Amino acid sequence: MPESSLPERIEKHRAVAAWLEYQLGQERATIERLEGEAVEQERRRKVAWKESRFTVQEPLHEESPYVIHRGGCTRNPSPLDYYEAPDLVMMMRGKNASPCPTCNPMPGLRGTWIPTPDFGEDA
């Protein structure tokens, strides 16, 4: 088979280069999309972690109760720590505490809550 002329060979290589540039663009777009998905997945993981925990707001006065919030409650905008339900229950035993009326953390504590006089038996 006779070899192609030099201009034909140049044109073939240009076509291959154009196709490779197209493929490279496709791969870069895929990488960018996947990186965006990874960032969003990490953001959602952090939100889910925070939402599955509880926070405690310190009393404003000595007589005021501690206020228990769900992790993502906006009424406690800068919590110091996040607690899992069993840890929170042990920490708050015997302390004057009340649930936040906005986020209502009690359903999340039902399985672990040990009733105290502060929360009552039906809390």
Residue, then its C-alpha position, 0 to 999 in steps of 0.5 A: m500500500p503506497e504511503s500517503s502524501l505529506p499533506e495528507r499525513i499532516e491532515k490526519h494528525r491534525a484530525v487525531a489532535a482535534w479528536l484528542e483535544y475534544q476528548l480531553g475537554q470531555e474528561r476535564a468536564t467530567i473531572e470538574r463535575l465529579e469534584g463538584e459532586a464530591v464537595e456537595q457530598e462532603r457538605r451533606r455528610k457534615v450537615a447530616w452529622k450535625e443534624s444527628r446530634f444535639t447541642v446544649q445552650e448554657p443558661l442565661h441566668e443561674e435560675s434559667p434552664y439549660v436549653i437542649h437543641r438539635g444540632g442544626c437549630t438556628r436558635n443556638p447559632s454557635p454551639l460549643d459541642y455536639y453530643e450524641a443522645p446517650d452522652l447528652v442524657m448522661m451529661m444532663r442528668g439532674k440538671n435543670a434543662s428544657p427542650c428548645p420549642t423551635c427544633n423540638p429535640m425530644p423525639g430524637l432523644r426518646g429512645t435514650w431519654i431517662p426521665t428526670p423531675d426536670f423533664g417529667e415522665d412524659a417528656 
